[in-house]
Amino acid sequence: MIVVENIDKSFDTKQVLKNVSASFEEGKVNFIIGLSGSGKSVLTKCIVGLEEVDKGRVLYHDRDFTQMDHTERKEIRREIGMLFQGGALFDSLTVEQNIMFPLTMFARKSKTEMLERVNFCLERVALKDINKLFPAELSGGMKKRVGIARAIAMQPKYLFVDEPNSGLDPQTAIVIDNLIKEITYDYNITTVVVSHDMNSVMEIGDTIQFIYEGRIHWHGDRKSILNSGNKELDDFVYASEFMRIIKDKLSH
């Protein structure tokens, strides 16, 4: 579990996060949703230490990340996997080399052991025998799955996912959603997904934190989000015509 307590974060005179507290549960897919500029990306950066908080704490299973020195934080970061929005694969490296990259940086394994782990991760995301291909030879969905394979290479306890379905067609997006859910459940990972995609939220969101103007404005699950009674959340959830049709059906 990851717990954030009373976090404030400002840039110059602009306060982006205002007394934010939230819990992200182990073995569940935890969403952070909100409008662009609401603070969801800044909150994620604060959680993983890419930005320092002005006030408050970030706890990884009761370990206070905000009070750790560089060496202690490095140990926590070894437990974190990250899937970036665009995949963030190295174009000049093969699929195998991309997935092996964090292993060569942090794992104490032989070349044979690392290759076995690469092959296991590729099989786990249903991409067997593409080791020697380069990112330019992959489809968008394949790149996302390679990104997931790299993110789980170090057997993380925590997985951070940024807009996993950005740029994907609806069918491929469902494949990626289901893969994130399966990996979370199978390995009991604390998964945190930053997204504005309500389809993903409704498909796999176990817990949901809605940020509005730098504050946690609502939290709950995908069953309760459709009838929250929260105006700002409703405006966000029912922004699309498709979701408004769902709302009309639910009200009749």
Backbone as CSV, one residue per row, in Angstrom:
resi,resn,N_x,N_y,N_z,CA_x,CA_y,CA_z,C_x,C_y,C_z
1,MET,0.831,-1.206,0.000,0.000,0.000,0.000,0.863,1.252,0.000
2,ILE,0.389,2.259,-0.701,1.019,3.579,-0.680,0.024,4.558,-0.063
3,VAL,0.503,5.349,0.880,-0.346,6.358,1.527,0.327,7.719,1.399
4,VAL,-0.436,8.716,0.944,0.056,10.090,0.950,-0.765,10.870,1.978
5,GLU,-0.067,11.683,2.748,-0.709,12.407,3.853,-0.437,13.893,3.752
6,ASN,-1.489,14.680,3.554,-1.454,16.148,3.675,-0.365,16.797,2.814
7,ILE,-0.311,16.393,1.546,0.741,16.893,0.661,0.377,18.260,0.088
8,ASP,1.323,19.173,0.183,1.266,20.460,-0.504,2.417,20.505,-1.499
9,LYS,2.166,21.121,-2.663,3.239,21.332,-3.633,2.951,22.592,-4.423
10,SER,3.932,23.489,-4.448,3.810,24.735,-5.195,4.976,24.889,-6.148
11,PHE,4.727,25.612,-7.240,5.778,26.021,-8.160,5.732,27.538,-8.232
12,ASP,6.797,28.161,-7.740,6.823,29.620,-7.580,5.640,30.036,-6.697
13,THR,4.732,30.844,-7.220,3.612,31.303,-6.391,2.336,30.496,-6.611
14,LYS,2.394,29.504,-7.504,1.201,28.716,-7.812,1.180,27.418,-7.007
15,GLN,0.170,27.261,-6.168,0.029,26.024,-5.408,-0.748,25.008,-6.248
16,VAL,-0.109,23.888,-6.548,-0.697,22.870,-7.418,-1.411,21.800,-6.607
17,LEU,-0.829,21.357,-5.510,-1.454,20.367,-4.632,-1.751,21.008,-3.285
18,LYS,-2.969,20.760,-2.784,-3.427,21.427,-1.565,-3.928,20.400,-0.558
19,ASN,-3.061,20.055,0.391,-3.431,19.167,1.493,-4.024,17.842,0.974
20,VAL,-3.300,17.215,0.049,-3.778,15.985,-0.587,-3.451,14.770,0.276
21,SER,-4.478,13.980,0.579,-4.310,12.703,1.272,-5.044,11.627,0.476
22,ALA,-4.400,10.468,0.321,-5.017,9.380,-0.440,-4.311,8.075,-0.112
23,SER,-5.018,6.963,-0.355,-4.455,5.628,-0.178,-4.566,4.860,-1.486
24,PHE,-3.521,4.115,-1.801,-3.489,3.280,-2.994,-3.238,1.848,-2.543
25,GLU,-4.199,0.983,-2.788,-4.231,-0.321,-2.138,-3.437,-1.386,-2.878
26,GLU,-2.854,-2.274,-2.094,-2.068,-3.381,-2.622,-2.967,-4.384,-3.342
27,GLY,-2.493,-4.876,-4.491,-3.256,-5.869,-5.236,-4.465,-5.314,-5.950
28,LYS,-4.509,-3.971,-6.106,-5.640,-3.336,-6.782,-5.143,-2.316,-7.802
29,VAL,-6.019,-2.022,-8.778,-5.727,-0.992,-9.771,-6.335,0.310,-9.270
30,ASN,-5.468,1.235,-8.878,-5.875,2.498,-8.271,-5.728,3.633,-9.290
31,PHE,-6.832,4.300,-9.587,-6.805,5.370,-10.589,-6.707,6.738,-9.932
32,ILE,-5.957,7.621,-10.597,-5.990,9.059,-10.315,-6.554,9.716,-11.567
33,ILE,-7.700,10.372,-11.443,-8.333,10.996,-12.599,-8.563,12.477,-12.323
34,GLY,-8.758,13.239,-13.396,-9.020,14.663,-13.249,-8.760,15.390,-14.552
35,LEU,-9.217,16.619,-14.614,-9.008,17.458,-15.789,-7.525,17.752,-15.981
36,SER,-7.142,18.129,-17.186,-5.780,18.588,-17.430,-5.479,19.780,-16.529
37,GLY,-4.331,19.748,-15.880,-3.953,20.835,-14.987,-4.511,20.724,-13.584
38,SER,-5.191,19.611,-13.283,-5.797,19.457,-11.955,-4.781,19.068,-10.887
39,GLY,-3.631,18.523,-11.303,-2.592,18.154,-10.346,-2.285,16.668,-10.296
40,LYS,-2.937,15.864,-11.139,-2.747,14.412,-11.039,-1.321,13.978,-11.401
41,SER,-0.745,14.589,-12.423,0.626,14.228,-12.805,1.633,14.700,-11.761
42,VAL,1.410,15.880,-11.204,2.306,16.386,-10.162,2.236,15.493,-8.922
43,LEU,1.037,15.044,-8.576,0.898,14.136,-7.442,1.706,12.863,-7.672
44,THR,1.614,12.302,-8.864,2.366,11.084,-9.171,3.863,11.327,-9.068
45,LYS,4.328,12.451,-9.600,5.757,12.771,-9.525,6.220,12.931,-8.079
46,CYS,5.361,13.473,-7.236,5.697,13.598,-5.814,5.778,12.228,-5.145
47,ILE,4.881,11.330,-5.534,4.863,9.994,-4.934,6.146,9.236,-5.247
48,VAL,6.634,9.345,-6.498,7.831,8.586,-6.888,9.123,9.366,-6.658
49,GLY,9.012,10.610,-6.183,10.202,11.373,-5.831,10.807,12.184,-6.961
50,LEU,10.110,12.316,-8.079,10.604,13.175,-9.158,10.408,14.649,-8.804
51,GLU,9.488,14.925,-7.903,9.309,16.260,-7.321,9.296,16.114,-5.805
52,GLU,9.885,17.077,-5.119,9.877,17.074,-3.650,8.625,17.777,-3.144
53,VAL,7.993,17.211,-2.140,6.807,17.846,-1.563,7.230,19.025,-0.695
54,ASP,6.358,20.010,-0.602,6.599,21.139,0.303,6.197,20.782,1.730
55,LYS,5.171,19.947,1.827,4.659,19.530,3.139,3.987,18.181,2.965
56,GLY,3.981,17.375,4.028,3.291,16.097,3.992,4.238,14.916,3.871
57,ARG,3.646,13.725,3.760,4.444,12.497,3.733,3.952,11.550,2.644
58,VAL,4.882,10.723,2.152,4.562,9.628,1.244,5.084,8.349,1.887
59,LEU,4.180,7.403,2.137,4.543,6.176,2.841,4.392,4.969,1.914
60,TYR,5.469,4.218,1.768,5.441,2.943,1.059,5.454,1.831,2.103
61,HIS,4.280,1.230,2.323,4.155,0.216,3.372,4.793,0.717,4.682
62,ASP,4.342,1.888,5.110,4.759,2.519,6.373,6.199,3.034,6.363
63,ARG,6.869,3.011,5.226,8.213,3.575,5.123,8.095,4.992,4.568
64,ASP,8.578,5.972,5.325,8.404,7.378,4.959,9.417,7.774,3.893
65,PHE,8.968,7.769,2.648,9.829,8.072,1.506,10.352,9.504,1.560
66,THR,9.540,10.418,2.074,9.918,11.834,2.082,11.088,12.124,3.019
67,GLN,11.318,11.261,4.000,12.386,11.479,4.967,13.654,10.677,4.658
68,MET,13.647,9.934,3.561,14.782,9.064,3.246,15.902,9.828,2.554
69,ASP,17.137,9.345,2.742,18.260,9.897,1.996,18.339,9.211,0.628
70,HIS,19.310,9.591,-0.161,19.406,9.104,-1.541,19.534,7.581,-1.597
71,THR,20.345,7.015,-0.736,20.564,5.565,-0.739,19.290,4.819,-0.380
72,GLU,18.583,5.303,0.629,17.333,4.649,1.050,16.271,4.757,-0.048
73,ARG,16.198,5.894,-0.695,15.225,6.066,-1.783,15.539,5.133,-2.957
74,LYS,16.815,4.917,-3.199,17.209,4.036,-4.295,16.667,2.627,-4.079
75,GLU,16.639,2.184,-2.830,16.105,0.860,-2.521,14.609,0.785,-2.828
76,ILE,13.882,1.859,-2.502,12.452,1.895,-2.816,12.245,1.905,-4.323
77,ARG,13.055,2.675,-5.032,12.889,2.788,-6.483,13.125,1.458,-7.193
78,ARG,13.904,0.592,-6.587,14.095,-0.742,-7.164,12.807,-1.556,-7.108
79,GLU,11.891,-1.152,-6.254,10.614,-1.855,-6.105,9.524,-1.244,-6.985
80,ILE,9.882,-0.218,-7.768,8.905,0.512,-8.573,9.103,0.206,-10.056
81,GLY,7.995,-0.103,-10.743,7.988,-0.200,-12.194,7.179,0.947,-12.761
82,MET,7.559,1.421,-13.953,6.856,2.559,-14.540,6.570,2.296,-16.011
83,LEU,5.323,2.573,-16.409,4.923,2.516,-17.811,4.576,3.932,-18.244
84,PHE,5.376,4.480,-19.148,5.194,5.862,-19.567,4.182,5.957,-20.701
85,GLN,3.631,7.143,-20.879,2.543,7.351,-21.830,2.895,6.892,-23.241
86,GLY,4.050,7.264,-23.733,4.426,6.893,-25.090,5.213,5.600,-25.174
87,GLY,5.303,4.881,-24.054,6.114,3.672,-24.027,7.545,3.968,-23.623
88,ALA,8.099,5.098,-24.127,9.453,5.556,-23.788,10.503,4.479,-24.014
89,LEU,10.331,3.714,-25.099,11.346,2.721,-25.444,12.526,3.417,-26.113
90,PHE,13.707,2.842,-25.958,14.898,3.377,-26.614,14.910,2.892,-28.067
91,ASP,14.810,3.828,-29.004,14.690,3.473,-30.414,15.889,2.693,-30.940
92,SER,17.057,2.963,-30.371,18.291,2.340,-30.875,18.548,0.955,-30.280
93,LEU,17.689,0.542,-29.327,17.852,-0.765,-28.687,16.759,-1.715,-29.161
94,THR,17.081,-2.986,-29.211,16.073,-3.995,-29.546,15.088,-4.146,-28.392
95,VAL,14.020,-4.878,-28.641,13.051,-5.178,-27.583,13.756,-5.840,-26.401
96,GLU,14.567,-6.825,-26.692,15.307,-7.532,-25.635,16.172,-6.580,-24.826
97,GLN,16.891,-5.701,-25.498,17.766,-4.759,-24.808,16.971,-3.744,-23.994
98,ASN,15.819,-3.324,-24.508,14.965,-2.406,-23.762,14.512,-3.015,-22.448
99,ILE,14.044,-4.260,-22.495,13.538,-4.905,-21.274,14.676,-5.228,-20.321
100,MET,15.850,-5.527,-20.880,16.996,-5.867,-20.047,17.617,-4.642,-19.376
101,PHE,17.298,-3.450,-19.896,17.948,-2.228,-19.410,17.865,-2.059,-17.883
102,PRO,16.658,-2.119,-17.267,16.629,-1.965,-15.803,17.336,-3.104,-15.072
103,LEU,17.371,-4.285,-15.670,18.062,-5.409,-15.045,19.567,-5.169,-15.010
104,THR,20.120,-4.626,-16.093,21.556,-4.339,-16.117,21.912,-3.204,-15.163
105,MET,20.942,-2.316,-14.919,21.192,-1.182,-14.032,21.112,-1.570,-12.553
106,PHE,20.137,-2.443,-12.217,19.833,-2.655,-10.805,19.918,-4.104,-10.324
107,ALA,19.759,-5.077,-11.216,19.683,-6.470,-10.772,21.080,-7.086,-10.655
108,ARG,21.206,-7.948,-9.690,22.459,-8.686,-9.519,22.276,-10.078,-10.115
109,LYS,22.235,-10.135,-11.443,21.984,-11.383,-12.153,23.016,-11.581,-13.258
110,SER,23.204,-12.833,-13.625,24.070,-13.132,-14.766,23.340,-12.796,-16.064
111,LYS,24.082,-12.754,-17.173,23.468,-12.468,-18.470,22.406,-13.513,-18.801
112,THR,22.680,-14.774,-18.476,21.714,-15.849,-18.742,20.439,-15.655,-17.931
113,GLU,20.598,-15.294,-16.655,19.435,-15.077,-15.788,18.608,-13.890,-16.274
114,MET,19.289,-12.830,-16.720,18.569,-11.665,-17.216,17.801,-11.995,-18.489
115,LEU,18.407,-12.772,-19.366,17.732,-13.159,-20.600,16.511,-14.036,-20.300
116,GLU,16.624,-14.908,-19.317,15.480,-15.733,-18.910,14.344,-14.853,-18.408
117,ARG,14.694,-13.814,-17.662,13.677,-12.893,-17.147,13.034,-12.109,-18.288
118,VAL,13.828,-11.673,-19.251,13.295,-10.967,-20.424,12.286,-11.839,-21.150
119,ASN,12.653,-13.089,-21.396,11.767,-14.001,-22.124,10.492,-14.285,-21.341
120,PHE,10.617,-14.401,-20.015,9.431,-14.611,-19.186,8.486,-13.415,-19.304
121,CYS,9.032,-12.210,-19.217,8.207,-11.001,-19.269,7.542,-10.852,-20.633
122,LEU,8.251,-11.183,-21.691,7.657,-11.112,-23.029,6.521,-12.120,-23.179
123,GLU,6.715,-13.328,-22.662,5.635,-14.319,-22.711,4.440,-13.846,-21.892
124,ARG,4.718,-13.167,-20.773,3.638,-12.706,-19.894,2.759,-11.681,-20.583
125,VAL,3.323,-10.909,-21.493,2.531,-9.902,-22.216,2.185,-10.378,-23.626
126,ALA,2.315,-11.683,-23.852,1.928,-12.323,-25.118,2.700,-11.774,-26.315
127,LEU,4.014,-11.621,-26.142,4.879,-11.151,-27.230,6.117,-12.046,-27.339
128,LYS,5.904,-13.303,-27.520,7.005,-14.254,-27.594,7.771,-14.096,-28.906
129,ASP,9.097,-14.266,-28.823,9.971,-14.322,-30.001,10.043,-13.030,-30.805
130,ILE,9.961,-11.880,-30.142,10.174,-10.612,-30.855,11.419,-9.903,-30.313
131,ASN,12.279,-10.662,-29.632,13.444,-10.106,-28.936,14.289,-9.177,-29.788
132,LYS,14.490,-9.530,-31.043,15.467,-8.812,-31.860,14.845,-7.689,-32.695
133,LEU,13.544,-7.489,-32.550,12.911,-6.383,-33.272,13.230,-5.054,-32.588
134,PHE,13.147,-3.971,-33.365,13.338,-2.624,-32.838,11.972,-1.950,-32.673
135,PRO,11.869,-0.963,-31.785,10.583,-0.293,-31.556,9.894,0.184,-32.828
136,ALA,10.669,0.644,-33.828,10.073,1.147,-35.072,9.325,0.053,-35.832
137,GLU,9.620,-1.207,-35.516,8.971,-2.332,-36.197,7.713,-2.809,-35.467
138,LEU,7.348,-2.139,-34.388,6.218,-2.565,-33.569,5.010,-1.651,-33.766
139,SER,3.817,-2.212,-33.587,2.593,-1.407,-33.559,2.504,-0.664,-32.226
140,GLY,1.552,0.267,-32.147,1.382,1.018,-30.899,1.060,0.113,-29.724
141,GLY,0.173,-0.856,-29.947,-0.187,-1.778,-28.880,0.971,-2.646,-28.446
142,MET,1.792,-3.077,-29.393,2.967,-3.889,-29.070,3.976,-3.087,-28.262
143,LYS,4.135,-1.818,-28.620,5.051,-0.958,-27.857,4.590,-0.842,-26.399
144,LYS,3.273,-0.700,-26.198,2.756,-0.604,-24.828,3.028,-1.893,-24.062
145,ARG,2.854,-3.034,-24.744,3.092,-4.310,-24.067,4.573,-4.524,-23.760
146,VAL,5.441,-4.076,-24.649,6.875,-4.123,-24.351,7.180,-3.217,-23.161
147,GLY,6.522,-2.047,-23.123,6.695,-1.149,-21.979,6.271,-1.795,-20.675
148,ILE,5.183,-2.551,-20.722,4.731,-3.269,-19.529,5.741,-4.350,-19.152
149,ALA,6.250,-5.082,-20.156,7.252,-6.120,-19.894,8.476,-5.514,-19.210
150,ARG,8.913,-4.346,-19.687,10.066,-3.685,-19.053,9.721,-3.230,-17.631
151,ALA,8.495,-2.750,-17.453,8.083,-2.254,-16.133,8.041,-3.362,-15.078
152,ILE,7.756,-4.597,-15.499,7.670,-5.702,-14.523,8.944,-6.532,-14.469
153,ALA,9.962,-6.142,-15.235,11.197,-6.933,-15.295,11.851,-7.085,-13.927
154,MET,11.768,-6.048,-13.101,12.399,-6.071,-11.778,11.470,-6.624,-10.696
155,GLN,10.358,-7.239,-11.123,9.367,-7.796,-10.194,8.932,-6.747,-9.151
156,PRO,8.359,-5.646,-9.638,8.050,-4.523,-8.740,6.912,-4.815,-7.779
157,LYS,6.972,-4.136,-6.640,5.853,-4.144,-5.688,4.855,-3.046,-6.041
158,TYR,5.351,-2.027,-6.764,4.539,-0.863,-7.096,4.684,-0.600,-8.596
159,LEU,3.557,-0.320,-9.251,3.568,-0.060,-10.684,2.826,1.243,-10.968
160,PHE,3.504,2.182,-11.625,2.903,3.467,-11.995,2.708,3.505,-13.507
161,VAL,1.500,3.844,-13.922,1.116,3.782,-15.334,0.526,5.132,-15.740
162,ASP,1.090,5.733,-16.777,0.650,7.054,-17.229,-0.105,6.924,-18.550
163,GLU,-1.389,7.219,-18.537,-2.242,7.216,-19.730,-1.965,5.995,-20.617
164,PRO,-2.261,4.798,-20.122,-1.867,3.576,-20.853,-2.517,3.413,-22.211
165,ASN,-3.679,4.021,-22.430,-4.393,3.803,-23.687,-4.303,4.974,-24.653
166,SER,-3.442,5.912,-24.348,-3.275,7.065,-25.228,-2.822,6.608,-26.619
167,GLY,-3.570,7.000,-27.656,-3.205,6.690,-29.026,-3.573,5.302,-29.501
168,LEU,-4.279,4.531,-28.686,-4.637,3.166,-29.063,-6.089,3.086,-29.537
169,ASP,-6.367,2.139,-30.415,-7.743,1.902,-30.823,-8.490,1.206,-29.681
170,PRO,-9.827,1.251,-29.676,-10.594,0.703,-28.549,-10.305,-0.762,-28.225
171,GLN,-10.143,-1.604,-29.241,-9.885,-3.023,-28.984,-8.533,-3.237,-28.336
172,THR,-7.522,-2.552,-28.824,-6.184,-2.674,-28.241,-6.168,-2.103,-26.823
173,ALA,-6.920,-1.024,-26.604,-7.004,-0.432,-25.266,-7.555,-1.433,-24.261
174,ILE,-8.543,-2.217,-24.659,-9.106,-3.226,-23.766,-8.059,-4.288,-23.434
175,VAL,-7.256,-4.680,-24.431,-6.183,-5.658,-24.204,-5.199,-5.136,-23.171
176,ILE,-4.806,-3.866,-23.308,-3.848,-3.269,-22.370,-4.465,-3.163,-20.975
177,ASP,-5.721,-2.734,-20.900,-6.407,-2.660,-19.598,-6.406,-4.013,-18.903
178,ASN,-6.802,-5.048,-19.625,-6.882,-6.382,-19.035,-5.511,-6.888,-18.602
179,LEU,-4.483,-6.550,-19.365,-3.125,-6.960,-19.013,-2.668,-6.289,-17.723
180,ILE,-2.956,-4.992,-17.601,-2.607,-4.271,-16.359,-3.333,-4.890,-15.173
181,LYS,-4.609,-5.194,-15.346,-5.389,-5.803,-14.262,-4.839,-7.172,-13.880
182,GLU,-4.561,-7.999,-14.865,-4.070,-9.352,-14.598,-2.742,-9.324,-13.854
183,ILE,-1.825,-8.482,-14.312,-0.514,-8.395,-13.667,-0.652,-7.895,-12.232
184,THR,-1.521,-6.915,-12.036,-1.758,-6.382,-10.689,-2.254,-7.468,-9.753
185,TYR,-3.259,-8.218,-10.193,-3.860,-9.248,-9.354,-2.919,-10.437,-9.164
186,ASP,-2.270,-10.879,-10.254,-1.429,-12.077,-10.192,-0.236,-11.894,-9.268
187,TYR,0.352,-10.681,-9.273,1.573,-10.440,-8.505,1.350,-9.543,-7.296
188,ASN,0.071,-9.253,-6.995,-0.282,-8.464,-5.808,0.455,-7.117,-5.774
189,ILE,0.454,-6.440,-6.913,1.144,-5.167,-7.050,0.212,-4.020,-6.649
190,THR,0.779,-2.974,-6.080,0.049,-1.725,-5.880,0.190,-0.916,-7.159
191,THR,-0.859,-0.896,-7.969,-0.811,-0.228,-9.273,-1.532,1.114,-9.210
192,VAL,-0.860,2.149,-9.697,-1.424,3.500,-9.737,-1.472,3.946,-11.196
193,VAL,-2.681,4.213,-11.693,-2.872,4.599,-13.090,-3.352,6.044,-13.147
194,VAL,-2.635,6.874,-13.887,-3.069,8.248,-14.146,-3.762,8.246,-15.502
195,SER,-5.019,8.668,-15.536,-5.770,8.585,-16.791,-6.946,9.555,-16.788
196,HIS,-7.382,9.887,-18.016,-8.647,10.617,-18.176,-9.628,9.763,-18.968
197,ASP,-9.271,8.495,-19.222,-10.068,7.587,-20.037,-11.103,6.879,-19.171
198,MET,-12.364,7.304,-19.282,-13.408,6.724,-18.449,-13.688,5.268,-18.803
199,ASN,-13.396,4.862,-20.034,-13.555,3.449,-20.378,-12.646,2.586,-19.518
200,SER,-11.387,3.012,-19.356,-10.442,2.276,-18.509,-10.883,2.268,-17.057
201,VAL,-11.326,3.419,-16.598,-11.795,3.519,-15.205,-12.916,2.523,-14.946
202,MET,-13.874,2.464,-15.866,-15.029,1.592,-15.676,-14.686,0.121,-15.885
203,GLU,-13.657,-0.165,-16.660,-13.264,-1.548,-16.910,-12.468,-2.134,-15.744
204,ILE,-11.479,-1.395,-15.235,-10.528,-2.017,-14.300,-10.280,-1.213,-13.025
205,GLY,-10.962,-0.072,-12.849,-10.685,0.769,-11.676,-11.234,0.185,-10.387
206,ASP,-10.345,-0.225,-9.496,-10.779,-0.721,-8.181,-11.013,0.431,-7.206
207,THR,-10.056,1.343,-7.141,-10.231,2.565,-6.356,-9.945,3.750,-7.256
208,ILE,-10.625,4.860,-6.988,-10.520,6.038,-7.854,-10.382,7.282,-6.982
209,GLN,-9.365,8.100,-7.294,-9.182,9.395,-6.659,-9.405,10.462,-7.724
210,PHE,-10.371,11.342,-7.503,-10.657,12.424,-8.446,-10.063,13.716,-7.903
211,ILE,-9.123,14.272,-8.650,-8.493,15.534,-8.249,-9.147,16.688,-8.988
212,TYR,-9.478,17.710,-8.226,-10.077,18.911,-8.806,-9.436,20.129,-8.158
213,GLU,-8.793,20.950,-8.980,-8.116,22.165,-8.507,-7.164,21.871,-7.349
214,GLY,-6.393,20.798,-7.497,-5.329,20.494,-6.547,-5.749,19.789,-5.281
215,ARG,-7.019,19.401,-5.190,-7.501,18.700,-4.000,-8.165,17.386,-4.397
216,ILE,-8.158,16.409,-3.497,-8.941,15.197,-3.711,-10.395,15.563,-3.477
217,HIS,-11.151,15.618,-4.557,-12.526,16.119,-4.509,-13.533,15.000,-4.274
218,TRP,-13.105,13.761,-4.589,-13.966,12.594,-4.402,-13.098,11.354,-4.489
219,HIS,-13.450,10.319,-3.725,-12.788,9.027,-3.906,-13.816,7.927,-3.691
220,GLY,-13.624,6.825,-4.398,-14.568,5.721,-4.310,-14.167,4.618,-5.262
221,ASP,-15.157,3.871,-5.776,-14.883,2.806,-6.730,-15.729,3.004,-7.983
222,ARG,-15.557,2.108,-8.960,-16.240,2.304,-10.240,-17.743,2.062,-10.145
223,LYS,-18.195,1.403,-9.100,-19.630,1.199,-8.922,-20.316,2.481,-8.464
224,SER,-19.622,3.236,-7.638,-20.238,4.439,-7.066,-19.973,5.707,-7.866
225,ILE,-19.027,5.649,-8.829,-18.646,6.876,-9.527,-19.771,7.409,-10.413
226,LEU,-20.639,6.519,-10.897,-21.703,6.955,-11.810,-22.836,7.671,-11.088
227,ASN,-22.903,7.499,-9.779,-23.957,8.153,-8.985,-23.361,8.868,-7.790
228,SER,-22.298,9.625,-8.038,-21.570,10.252,-6.929,-22.317,11.434,-6.323
229,GLY,-23.128,12.123,-7.135,-23.784,13.334,-6.650,-22.842,14.517,-6.547
230,ASN,-21.618,14.347,-7.054,-20.613,15.402,-7.019,-20.611,16.108,-8.374
231,LYS,-20.974,17.376,-8.402,-21.156,18.094,-9.665,-19.892,18.099,-10.520
232,GLU,-18.759,18.428,-9.916,-17.522,18.509,-10.688,-17.130,17.145,-11.248
233,LEU,-17.327,16.099,-10.446,-17.035,14.752,-10.932,-18.004,14.359,-12.035
234,ASP,-19.282,14.654,-11.856,-20.269,14.341,-12.890,-19.937,15.050,-14.206
235,ASP,-19.508,16.304,-14.129,-19.131,17.038,-15.333,-17.968,16.349,-16.054
236,PHE,-17.060,15.774,-15.270,-15.908,15.073,-15.842,-16.324,13.728,-16.423
237,VAL,-17.079,12.949,-15.636,-17.470,11.598,-16.049,-18.368,11.632,-17.272
238,TYR,-19.319,12.568,-17.295,-20.317,12.601,-18.359,-20.009,13.646,-19.426
239,ALA,-18.722,13.891,-19.634,-18.324,14.877,-20.650,-18.610,14.382,-22.060
240,SER,-18.541,13.060,-22.273,-18.772,12.516,-23.613,-20.240,12.161,-23.805
241,GLU,-20.667,12.165,-25.055,-22.043,11.809,-25.395,-22.341,10.369,-24.988
242,PHE,-21.359,9.481,-25.170,-21.539,8.070,-24.817,-21.867,7.916,-23.330
243,MET,-21.112,8.609,-22.469,-21.355,8.496,-21.028,-22.679,9.144,-20.638
244,ARG,-23.100,10.177,-21.375,-24.397,10.795,-21.074,-25.545,9.839,-21.420
245,ILE,-25.364,9.057,-22.473,-26.369,8.053,-22.826,-26.482,7.010,-21.719
246,ILE,-25.338,6.588,-21.190,-25.334,5.641,-20.073,-26.068,6.223,-18.872
247,LYS,-25.787,7.506,-18.593,-26.450,8.163,-17.465,-27.963,8.178,-17.641
248,ASP,-28.422,8.496,-18.862,-29.858,8.534,-19.128,-30.487,7.157,-18.922
249,LYS,-29.790,6.107,-19.352,-30.318,4.760,-19.183,-30.405,4.366,-17.710
250,LEU,-29.386,4.783,-16.947,-29.374,4.468,-15.518,-30.481,5.191,-14.765
251,SER,-30.872,6.361,-15.268,-31.873,7.162,-14.556,-33.291,6.744,-14.871
252,HIS,-33.444,5.812,-15.831,-34.793,5.384,-16.201,-35.057,3.926,-15.759
